[in-house]
Amino acid sequence: MIQNGQLLAVFNSAHRVMKAESILKKCRLAILLIPAPRALSTDCGLAIRYDSDISDTVFQSLTSEKLLPTSIYRKVSDIHYEQIWTSENIEDPVE
């Protein structure tokens, strides 16, 4: 289950999301690989869920491995997700 305020990192392939999961788990970060919610359009159908308080660490860990997600979303309500970062704006920091 995804709680309001939690973040979802979406990748463009199952291989990339599973590699990201492995990297983040090696860093002992509290993340979970989950099926992507229907409200999100994803190429691979998977996402990595994590709390906003570790957002910077997740982003830095993935950046150091050159494995950034396609997009990052924040759950706002039961059916609404707000896109807070996209790889199209690579220079913008994650909120």
Backbone as XML, in Angstrom:
<?xml version="1.0"?>
<chain id="A" units="angstrom">
  <residue number="1" name="MET">
    <atom name="N" x="0.837" y="-1.181" z="0.000"/>
    <atom name="CA" x="0.000" y="0.000" z="0.000"/>
    <atom name="C" x="0.886" y="1.249" z="0.000"/>
  </residue>
  <residue number="2" name="ILE">
    <atom name="N" x="0.423" y="2.250" z="-0.673"/>
    <atom name="CA" x="1.146" y="3.517" z="-0.774"/>
    <atom name="C" x="0.411" y="4.549" z="0.073"/>
  </residue>
  <residue number="3" name="GLN">
    <atom name="N" x="1.139" y="5.164" z="0.991"/>
    <atom name="CA" x="0.560" y="6.182" z="1.864"/>
    <atom name="C" x="0.697" y="7.554" z="1.211"/>
  </residue>
  <residue number="4" name="ASN">
    <atom name="N" x="-0.235" y="8.454" z="1.525"/>
    <atom name="CA" x="-0.120" y="9.827" z="1.052"/>
    <atom name="C" x="1.225" y="10.407" z="1.492"/>
  </residue>
  <residue number="5" name="GLY">
    <atom name="N" x="1.894" y="11.094" z="0.576"/>
    <atom name="CA" x="3.185" y="11.690" z="0.870"/>
    <atom name="C" x="4.363" y="10.819" z="0.477"/>
  </residue>
  <residue number="6" name="GLN">
    <atom name="N" x="4.142" y="9.517" z="0.284"/>
    <atom name="CA" x="5.241" y="8.654" z="-0.149"/>
    <atom name="C" x="5.581" y="8.925" z="-1.611"/>
  </residue>
  <residue number="7" name="LEU">
    <atom name="N" x="6.815" y="8.583" z="-1.965"/>
    <atom name="CA" x="7.307" y="8.832" z="-3.317"/>
    <atom name="C" x="7.437" y="7.541" z="-4.095"/>
  </residue>
  <residue number="8" name="LEU">
    <atom name="N" x="7.279" y="7.662" z="-5.408"/>
    <atom name="CA" x="7.434" y="6.531" z="-6.316"/>
    <atom name="C" x="8.407" y="6.912" z="-7.414"/>
  </residue>
  <residue number="9" name="ALA">
    <atom name="N" x="9.460" y="6.122" z="-7.556"/>
    <atom name="CA" x="10.412" y="6.302" z="-8.649"/>
    <atom name="C" x="10.024" y="5.330" z="-9.761"/>
  </residue>
  <residue number="10" name="VAL">
    <atom name="N" x="9.820" y="5.874" z="-10.951"/>
    <atom name="CA" x="9.386" y="5.090" z="-12.106"/>
    <atom name="C" x="10.523" y="5.043" z="-13.120"/>
  </residue>
  <residue number="11" name="PHE">
    <atom name="N" x="10.777" y="3.857" z="-13.645"/>
    <atom name="CA" x="11.857" y="3.647" z="-14.604"/>
    <atom name="C" x="11.276" y="3.194" z="-15.941"/>
  </residue>
  <residue number="12" name="ASN">
    <atom name="N" x="12.124" y="3.223" z="-16.984"/>
    <atom name="CA" x="11.624" y="2.880" z="-18.318"/>
    <atom name="C" x="11.793" y="1.412" z="-18.689"/>
  </residue>
  <residue number="13" name="SER">
    <atom name="N" x="12.326" y="0.591" z="-17.773"/>
    <atom name="CA" x="12.425" y="-0.842" z="-18.052"/>
    <atom name="C" x="12.468" y="-1.625" z="-16.751"/>
  </residue>
  <residue number="14" name="ALA">
    <atom name="N" x="12.037" y="-2.867" z="-16.808"/>
    <atom name="CA" x="12.063" y="-3.725" z="-15.629"/>
    <atom name="C" x="13.504" y="-3.958" z="-15.176"/>
  </residue>
  <residue number="15" name="HIS">
    <atom name="N" x="14.413" y="-4.078" z="-16.114"/>
    <atom name="CA" x="15.816" y="-4.289" z="-15.776"/>
    <atom name="C" x="16.360" y="-3.125" z="-14.944"/>
  </residue>
  <residue number="16" name="ARG">
    <atom name="N" x="16.080" y="-1.901" z="-15.358"/>
    <atom name="CA" x="16.586" y="-0.722" z="-14.651"/>
    <atom name="C" x="15.971" y="-0.591" z="-13.256"/>
  </residue>
  <residue number="17" name="VAL">
    <atom name="N" x="14.685" y="-0.856" z="-13.124"/>
    <atom name="CA" x="14.050" y="-0.718" z="-11.813"/>
    <atom name="C" x="14.569" y="-1.793" z="-10.857"/>
  </residue>
  <residue number="18" name="MET">
    <atom name="N" x="14.819" y="-2.998" z="-11.351"/>
    <atom name="CA" x="15.347" y="-4.051" z="-10.475"/>
    <atom name="C" x="16.803" y="-3.783" z="-10.103"/>
  </residue>
  <residue number="19" name="LYS">
    <atom name="N" x="17.561" y="-3.201" z="-11.023"/>
    <atom name="CA" x="18.940" y="-2.821" z="-10.695"/>
    <atom name="C" x="18.931" y="-1.707" z="-9.645"/>
  </residue>
  <residue number="20" name="ALA">
    <atom name="N" x="18.032" y="-0.737" z="-9.801"/>
    <atom name="CA" x="17.911" y="0.350" z="-8.827"/>
    <atom name="C" x="17.515" y="-0.207" z="-7.455"/>
  </residue>
  <residue number="21" name="GLU">
    <atom name="N" x="16.599" y="-1.148" z="-7.438"/>
    <atom name="CA" x="16.207" y="-1.774" z="-6.176"/>
    <atom name="C" x="17.424" y="-2.406" z="-5.498"/>
  </residue>
  <residue number="22" name="SER">
    <atom name="N" x="18.214" y="-3.115" z="-6.250"/>
    <atom name="CA" x="19.405" y="-3.764" z="-5.700"/>
    <atom name="C" x="20.383" y="-2.744" z="-5.117"/>
  </residue>
  <residue number="23" name="ILE">
    <atom name="N" x="20.628" y="-1.668" z="-5.840"/>
    <atom name="CA" x="21.539" y="-0.611" z="-5.380"/>
    <atom name="C" x="21.035" y="0.006" z="-4.077"/>
  </residue>
  <residue number="24" name="LEU">
    <atom name="N" x="19.750" y="0.326" z="-4.037"/>
    <atom name="CA" x="19.187" y="0.991" z="-2.861"/>
    <atom name="C" x="19.137" y="0.065" z="-1.650"/>
  </residue>
  <residue number="25" name="LYS">
    <atom name="N" x="18.885" y="-1.211" z="-1.880"/>
    <atom name="CA" x="18.885" y="-2.167" z="-0.765"/>
    <atom name="C" x="20.295" y="-2.371" z="-0.229"/>
  </residue>
  <residue number="26" name="LYS">
    <atom name="N" x="21.305" y="-2.346" z="-1.099"/>
    <atom name="CA" x="22.690" y="-2.445" z="-0.639"/>
    <atom name="C" x="23.054" y="-1.251" z="0.242"/>
  </residue>
  <residue number="27" name="CYS">
    <atom name="N" x="22.407" y="-0.118" z="-0.008"/>
    <atom name="CA" x="22.615" y="1.085" z="0.815"/>
    <atom name="C" x="21.763" y="1.036" z="2.088"/>
  </residue>
  <residue number="28" name="ARG">
    <atom name="N" x="21.034" y="-0.049" z="2.266"/>
    <atom name="CA" x="20.167" y="-0.262" z="3.434"/>
    <atom name="C" x="19.080" y="0.803" z="3.567"/>
  </residue>
  <residue number="29" name="LEU">
    <atom name="N" x="18.544" y="1.216" z="2.427"/>
    <atom name="CA" x="17.461" y="2.197" z="2.429"/>
    <atom name="C" x="16.116" y="1.471" z="2.475"/>
  </residue>
  <residue number="30" name="ALA">
    <atom name="N" x="15.172" y="2.074" z="3.162"/>
    <atom name="CA" x="13.838" y="1.492" z="3.314"/>
    <atom name="C" x="13.016" y="1.770" z="2.053"/>
  </residue>
  <residue number="31" name="ILE">
    <atom name="N" x="13.192" y="0.901" z="1.066"/>
    <atom name="CA" x="12.462" y="1.036" z="-0.201"/>
    <atom name="C" x="11.713" y="-0.271" z="-0.460"/>
  </residue>
  <residue number="32" name="LEU">
    <atom name="N" x="10.770" y="-0.228" z="-1.389"/>
    <atom name="CA" x="10.036" y="-1.434" z="-1.748"/>
    <atom name="C" x="9.700" y="-1.384" z="-3.236"/>
  </residue>
  <residue number="33" name="LEU">
    <atom name="N" x="9.991" y="-2.461" z="-3.939"/>
    <atom name="CA" x="9.612" y="-2.597" z="-5.346"/>
    <atom name="C" x="8.153" y="-3.026" z="-5.377"/>
  </residue>
  <residue number="34" name="ILE">
    <atom name="N" x="7.320" y="-2.248" z="-6.082"/>
    <atom name="CA" x="5.880" y="-2.507" z="-6.105"/>
    <atom name="C" x="5.355" y="-2.413" z="-7.536"/>
  </residue>
  <residue number="35" name="PRO">
    <atom name="N" x="4.176" y="-2.990" z="-7.787"/>
    <atom name="CA" x="3.523" y="-2.736" z="-9.074"/>
    <atom name="C" x="3.152" y="-1.252" z="-9.148"/>
  </residue>
  <residue number="36" name="ALA">
    <atom name="N" x="3.400" y="-0.639" z="-10.273"/>
    <atom name="CA" x="3.056" y="0.779" z="-10.430"/>
    <atom name="C" x="1.542" y="0.952" z="-10.407"/>
  </residue>
  <residue number="37" name="PRO">
    <atom name="N" x="1.057" y="1.975" z="-9.716"/>
    <atom name="CA" x="-0.382" y="2.237" z="-9.695"/>
    <atom name="C" x="-0.914" y="2.510" z="-11.105"/>
  </residue>
  <residue number="38" name="ARG">
    <atom name="N" x="-2.135" y="2.171" z="-11.328"/>
    <atom name="CA" x="-2.750" y="2.384" z="-12.652"/>
    <atom name="C" x="-2.775" y="3.851" z="-13.046"/>
  </residue>
  <residue number="39" name="ALA">
    <atom name="N" x="-2.814" y="4.727" z="-12.061"/>
    <atom name="CA" x="-2.862" y="6.170" z="-12.333"/>
    <atom name="C" x="-1.578" y="6.674" z="-12.990"/>
  </residue>
  <residue number="40" name="LEU">
    <atom name="N" x="-0.497" y="5.890" z="-12.896"/>
    <atom name="CA" x="0.776" y="6.296" z="-13.480"/>
    <atom name="C" x="1.010" y="5.527" z="-14.775"/>
  </residue>
  <residue number="41" name="SER">
    <atom name="N" x="1.528" y="6.222" z="-15.742"/>
    <atom name="CA" x="1.873" y="5.576" z="-16.998"/>
    <atom name="C" x="3.329" y="5.138" z="-16.920"/>
  </residue>
  <residue number="42" name="THR">
    <atom name="N" x="3.557" y="3.823" z="-16.908"/>
    <atom name="CA" x="4.917" y="3.317" z="-16.832"/>
    <atom name="C" x="5.165" y="2.317" z="-17.941"/>
  </residue>
  <residue number="43" name="ASP">
    <atom name="N" x="6.396" y="2.255" z="-18.388"/>
    <atom name="CA" x="6.756" y="1.310" z="-19.435"/>
    <atom name="C" x="6.921" y="-0.106" z="-18.890"/>
  </residue>
  <residue number="44" name="CYS">
    <atom name="N" x="7.359" y="-0.228" z="-17.644"/>
    <atom name="CA" x="7.667" y="-1.562" z="-17.120"/>
    <atom name="C" x="6.645" y="-2.081" z="-16.113"/>
  </residue>
  <residue number="45" name="GLY">
    <atom name="N" x="5.763" y="-1.217" z="-15.626"/>
    <atom name="CA" x="4.737" y="-1.661" z="-14.694"/>
    <atom name="C" x="5.193" y="-1.790" z="-13.254"/>
  </residue>
  <residue number="46" name="LEU">
    <atom name="N" x="6.423" y="-1.340" z="-12.958"/>
    <atom name="CA" x="6.959" y="-1.417" z="-11.597"/>
    <atom name="C" x="7.426" y="-0.040" z="-11.142"/>
  </residue>
  <residue number="47" name="ALA">
    <atom name="N" x="7.509" y="0.144" z="-9.834"/>
    <atom name="CA" x="8.007" y="1.396" z="-9.267"/>
    <atom name="C" x="8.686" y="1.090" z="-7.938"/>
  </residue>
  <residue number="48" name="ILE">
    <atom name="N" x="9.520" y="2.001" z="-7.505"/>
    <atom name="CA" x="10.144" y="1.886" z="-6.190"/>
    <atom name="C" x="9.488" y="2.898" z="-5.267"/>
  </residue>
  <residue number="49" name="ARG">
    <atom name="N" x="8.942" y="2.386" z="-4.162"/>
    <atom name="CA" x="8.261" y="3.227" z="-3.173"/>
    <atom name="C" x="9.216" y="3.532" z="-2.019"/>
  </residue>
  <residue number="50" name="TYR">
    <atom name="N" x="9.182" y="4.794" z="-1.555"/>
    <atom name="CA" x="9.998" y="5.190" z="-0.404"/>
    <atom name="C" x="9.417" y="6.438" z="0.236"/>
  </residue>
  <residue number="51" name="ASP">
    <atom name="N" x="9.843" y="6.694" z="1.458"/>
    <atom name="CA" x="9.365" y="7.864" z="2.191"/>
    <atom name="C" x="10.152" y="9.101" z="1.792"/>
  </residue>
  <residue number="52" name="SER">
    <atom name="N" x="9.518" y="10.242" z="1.884"/>
    <atom name="CA" x="10.140" y="11.502" z="1.457"/>
    <atom name="C" x="11.362" y="11.869" z="2.283"/>
  </residue>
  <residue number="53" name="ASP">
    <atom name="N" x="11.459" y="11.378" z="3.512"/>
    <atom name="CA" x="12.602" y="11.744" z="4.353"/>
    <atom name="C" x="13.924" y="11.135" z="3.875"/>
  </residue>
  <residue number="54" name="ILE">
    <atom name="N" x="13.873" y="10.138" z="2.988"/>
    <atom name="CA" x="15.111" y="9.578" z="2.428"/>
    <atom name="C" x="15.270" y="9.930" z="0.952"/>
  </residue>
  <residue number="55" name="SER">
    <atom name="N" x="14.469" y="10.866" z="0.485"/>
    <atom name="CA" x="14.472" y="11.245" z="-0.929"/>
    <atom name="C" x="15.854" y="11.655" z="-1.431"/>
  </residue>
  <residue number="56" name="ASP">
    <atom name="N" x="16.537" y="12.506" z="-0.687"/>
    <atom name="CA" x="17.862" y="12.966" z="-1.120"/>
    <atom name="C" x="18.849" y="11.809" z="-1.219"/>
  </residue>
  <residue number="57" name="THR">
    <atom name="N" x="18.817" y="10.914" z="-0.247"/>
    <atom name="CA" x="19.733" y="9.778" z="-0.245"/>
    <atom name="C" x="19.446" y="8.837" z="-1.408"/>
  </residue>
  <residue number="58" name="VAL">
    <atom name="N" x="18.168" y="8.576" z="-1.674"/>
    <atom name="CA" x="17.785" y="7.734" z="-2.815"/>
    <atom name="C" x="18.296" y="8.361" z="-4.107"/>
  </residue>
  <residue number="59" name="PHE">
    <atom name="N" x="18.038" y="9.646" z="-4.272"/>
    <atom name="CA" x="18.426" y="10.335" z="-5.501"/>
    <atom name="C" x="19.952" y="10.335" z="-5.668"/>
  </residue>
  <residue number="60" name="GLN">
    <atom name="N" x="20.681" y="10.608" z="-4.596"/>
    <atom name="CA" x="22.147" y="10.621" z="-4.658"/>
    <atom name="C" x="22.706" y="9.236" z="-4.968"/>
  </residue>
  <residue number="61" name="SER">
    <atom name="N" x="22.128" y="8.203" z="-4.364"/>
    <atom name="CA" x="22.587" y="6.833" z="-4.614"/>
    <atom name="C" x="22.383" y="6.441" z="-6.070"/>
  </residue>
  <residue number="62" name="LEU">
    <atom name="N" x="21.243" y="6.791" z="-6.626"/>
    <atom name="CA" x="20.970" y="6.459" z="-8.027"/>
    <atom name="C" x="21.798" y="7.317" z="-8.979"/>
  </residue>
  <residue number="63" name="THR">
    <atom name="N" x="22.022" y="8.569" z="-8.618"/>
    <atom name="CA" x="22.846" y="9.455" z="-9.439"/>
    <atom name="C" x="24.276" y="8.932" z="-9.517"/>
  </residue>
  <residue number="64" name="SER">
    <atom name="N" x="24.814" y="8.482" z="-8.396"/>
    <atom name="CA" x="26.196" y="7.994" z="-8.383"/>
    <atom name="C" x="26.366" y="6.747" z="-9.243"/>
  </residue>
  <residue number="65" name="GLU">
    <atom name="N" x="25.277" y="6.004" z="-9.445"/>
    <atom name="CA" x="25.316" y="4.805" z="-10.287"/>
    <atom name="C" x="24.831" y="5.080" z="-11.712"/>
  </residue>
  <residue number="66" name="LYS">
    <atom name="N" x="24.550" y="6.358" z="-11.997"/>
    <atom name="CA" x="24.027" y="6.762" z="-13.315"/>
    <atom name="C" x="22.772" y="5.955" z="-13.688"/>
  </residue>
  <residue number="67" name="LEU">
    <atom name="N" x="21.870" y="5.865" z="-12.721"/>
    <atom name="CA" x="20.649" y="5.084" z="-12.894"/>
    <atom name="C" x="19.433" y="5.871" z="-12.411"/>
  </residue>
  <residue number="68" name="LEU">
    <atom name="N" x="19.255" y="7.057" z="-12.960"/>
    <atom name="CA" x="18.131" y="7.895" z="-12.545"/>
    <atom name="C" x="16.813" y="7.352" z="-13.093"/>
  </residue>
  <residue number="69" name="PRO">
    <atom name="N" x="15.745" y="7.546" z="-12.332"/>
    <atom name="CA" x="14.427" y="7.136" z="-12.822"/>
    <atom name="C" x="13.953" y="8.043" z="-13.953"/>
  </residue>
  <residue number="70" name="THR">
    <atom name="N" x="12.916" y="7.616" z="-14.623"/>
    <atom name="CA" x="12.285" y="8.444" z="-15.650"/>
    <atom name="C" x="11.518" y="9.586" z="-14.994"/>
  </residue>
  <residue number="71" name="SER">
    <atom name="N" x="10.807" y="9.246" z="-13.911"/>
    <atom name="CA" x="10.005" y="10.229" z="-13.175"/>
    <atom name="C" x="9.919" y="9.849" z="-11.711"/>
  </residue>
  <residue number="72" name="ILE">
    <atom name="N" x="9.641" y="10.851" z="-10.889"/>
    <atom name="CA" x="9.354" y="10.624" z="-9.479"/>
    <atom name="C" x="8.019" y="11.299" z="-9.176"/>
  </residue>
  <residue number="73" name="TYR">
    <atom name="N" x="7.149" y="10.540" z="-8.500"/>
    <atom name="CA" x="5.816" y="11.020" z="-8.160"/>
    <atom name="C" x="5.622" y="10.993" z="-6.649"/>
  </residue>
  <residue number="74" name="ARG">
    <atom name="N" x="4.781" y="11.898" z="-6.159"/>
    <atom name="CA" x="4.358" y="11.906" z="-4.760"/>
    <atom name="C" x="2.868" y="11.587" z="-4.731"/>
  </residue>
  <residue number="75" name="LYS">
    <atom name="N" x="2.479" y="10.668" z="-3.853"/>
    <atom name="CA" x="1.061" y="10.349" z="-3.719"/>
    <atom name="C" x="0.377" y="11.466" z="-2.944"/>
  </residue>
  <residue number="76" name="VAL">
    <atom name="N" x="-0.649" y="12.029" z="-3.536"/>
    <atom name="CA" x="-1.376" y="13.145" z="-2.936"/>
    <atom name="C" x="-2.687" y="12.672" z="-2.318"/>
  </residue>
  <residue number="77" name="SER">
    <atom name="N" x="-3.370" y="11.754" z="-3.002"/>
    <atom name="CA" x="-4.633" y="11.208" z="-2.507"/>
    <atom name="C" x="-4.789" y="9.797" z="-3.069"/>
  </residue>
  <residue number="78" name="ASP">
    <atom name="N" x="-5.902" y="9.174" z="-2.781"/>
    <atom name="CA" x="-6.111" y="7.793" z="-3.218"/>
    <atom name="C" x="-5.971" y="7.600" z="-4.727"/>
  </residue>
  <residue number="79" name="ILE">
    <atom name="N" x="-6.296" y="8.618" z="-5.496"/>
    <atom name="CA" x="-6.234" y="8.459" z="-6.957"/>
    <atom name="C" x="-5.338" y="9.480" z="-7.648"/>
  </residue>
  <residue number="80" name="HIS">
    <atom name="N" x="-4.679" y="10.343" z="-6.877"/>
    <atom name="CA" x="-3.891" y="11.407" z="-7.503"/>
    <atom name="C" x="-2.422" y="11.322" z="-7.096"/>
  </residue>
  <residue number="81" name="TYR">
    <atom name="N" x="-1.565" y="11.392" z="-8.117"/>
    <atom name="CA" x="-0.118" y="11.410" z="-7.929"/>
    <atom name="C" x="0.427" y="12.661" z="-8.606"/>
  </residue>
  <residue number="82" name="GLU">
    <atom name="N" x="1.281" y="13.369" z="-7.908"/>
    <atom name="CA" x="1.880" y="14.593" z="-8.433"/>
    <atom name="C" x="3.301" y="14.282" z="-8.895"/>
  </residue>
  <residue number="83" name="GLN">
    <atom name="N" x="3.585" y="14.601" z="-10.150"/>
    <atom name="CA" x="4.943" y="14.403" z="-10.650"/>
    <atom name="C" x="5.819" y="15.509" z="-10.077"/>
  </residue>
  <residue number="84" name="ILE">
    <atom name="N" x="6.870" y="15.123" z="-9.337"/>
    <atom name="CA" x="7.728" y="16.132" z="-8.710"/>
    <atom name="C" x="9.089" y="16.229" z="-9.373"/>
  </residue>
  <residue number="85" name="TRP">
    <atom name="N" x="9.421" y="15.256" z="-10.230"/>
    <atom name="CA" x="10.698" y="15.294" z="-10.937"/>
    <atom name="C" x="10.589" y="14.429" z="-12.183"/>
  </residue>
  <residue number="86" name="THR">
    <atom name="N" x="11.276" y="14.868" z="-13.238"/>
    <atom name="CA" x="11.340" y="14.069" z="-14.447"/>
    <atom name="C" x="12.752" y="14.164" z="-15.020"/>
  </residue>
  <residue number="87" name="SER">
    <atom name="N" x="13.193" y="13.127" z="-15.661"/>
    <atom name="CA" x="14.542" y="13.124" z="-16.235"/>
    <atom name="C" x="14.678" y="14.142" z="-17.371"/>
  </residue>
  <residue number="88" name="GLU">
    <atom name="N" x="13.566" y="14.640" z="-17.877"/>
    <atom name="CA" x="13.592" y="15.689" z="-18.893"/>
    <atom name="C" x="14.171" y="16.981" z="-18.315"/>
  </residue>
  <residue number="89" name="ASN">
    <atom name="N" x="14.011" y="17.162" z="-16.992"/>
    <atom name="CA" x="14.550" y="18.337" z="-16.298"/>
    <atom name="C" x="15.726" y="17.913" z="-15.431"/>
  </residue>
  <residue number="90" name="ILE">
    <atom name="N" x="16.696" y="17.314" z="-16.037"/>
    <atom name="CA" x="17.789" y="16.652" z="-15.335"/>
    <atom name="C" x="18.529" y="17.582" z="-14.371"/>
  </residue>
  <residue number="91" name="GLU">
    <atom name="N" x="18.517" y="18.870" z="-14.605"/>
    <atom name="CA" x="19.237" y="19.797" z="-13.736"/>
    <atom name="C" x="18.435" y="20.198" z="-12.490"/>
  </residue>
  <residue number="92" name="ASP">
    <atom name="N" x="17.124" y="19.928" z="-12.491"/>
    <atom name="CA" x="16.297" y="20.312" z="-11.356"/>
    <atom name="C" x="16.469" y="19.323" z="-10.215"/>
  </residue>
  <residue number="93" name="PRO">
    <atom name="N" x="16.678" y="19.790" z="-8.986"/>
    <atom name="CA" x="16.777" y="18.868" z="-7.846"/>
    <atom name="C" x="15.407" y="18.316" z="-7.476"/>
  </residue>
  <residue number="94" name="VAL">
    <atom name="N" x="15.400" y="17.191" z="-6.814"/>
    <atom name="CA" x="14.159" y="16.606" z="-6.303"/>
    <atom name="C" x="13.707" y="17.430" z="-5.126"/>
  </residue>
  <residue number="95" name="GLU">
    <atom name="N" x="12.419" y="17.669" z="-5.017"/>
    <atom name="CA" x="11.869" y="18.435" z="-3.892"/>
    <atom name="C" x="12.013" y="17.673" z="-2.605"/>
  </residue>
</chain>
